[in-house]
Amino acid sequence: MTQDKFLDNSGLTHLDRQGQAQMVDVSDKAATIRQAVATANVRMLSETFAAIEAGNAPKGDVLGTARLAGIMAAKQTSALIPLCHPLPLQKIEVQITPDPQLPGYQIYATVKTKAETGVEMEALTAVSVAALTLYDMAKALEKSIQIESIRLVSKMGGKSGDYSQPG
């Protein structure tokens, strides 16, 4: 892609006129309520799932540690994702629900703020780090645990409007 392409295609908000990555200027936008929900699945063997459910993991409280890691990660998103704005987060909720059908766990994160930009990346970061922490806490039981289907479920607010995952 040539430099002229960037100059002619100004719809790319994270690129400056030279085609270099930049943080979007949101200073002229109004602070509004924004919320995002993301999810991930963590699939494992039935034996691993049973051990975690029984509280028999060698490292201790697998789910509590993963939930706390997800909350902490949401608060650090701008330090991890280069072009994310640091945001004042008013709500971070991470839920880890057992799913015997996987077998494993479904992780949901809800993040809410009143700011000039959305919190989709914070919700996605929360479920990703919660899933990674669940893996770390349970890897002594099973190395083949799978982290799957990290995705945005919904978002509310902002210029682009509301979104809900189809289906």
Secondary structure, DSSP 8 states (H G I E B T S, - for coil): --HHHHHH-TT-TTB-TTS-B-----TTS--EEEEEEEEEEEE--HHHHHHHHTT--TTS-HHHHHHHHHHHHHHTHHHHSTT-----EEEEEEEEEEETTTTEEEEEEEEEEEESS--HHHHHHHHHHHHHHHHHHHTTT-S--EEEEEEEEEEE-STT--EE---
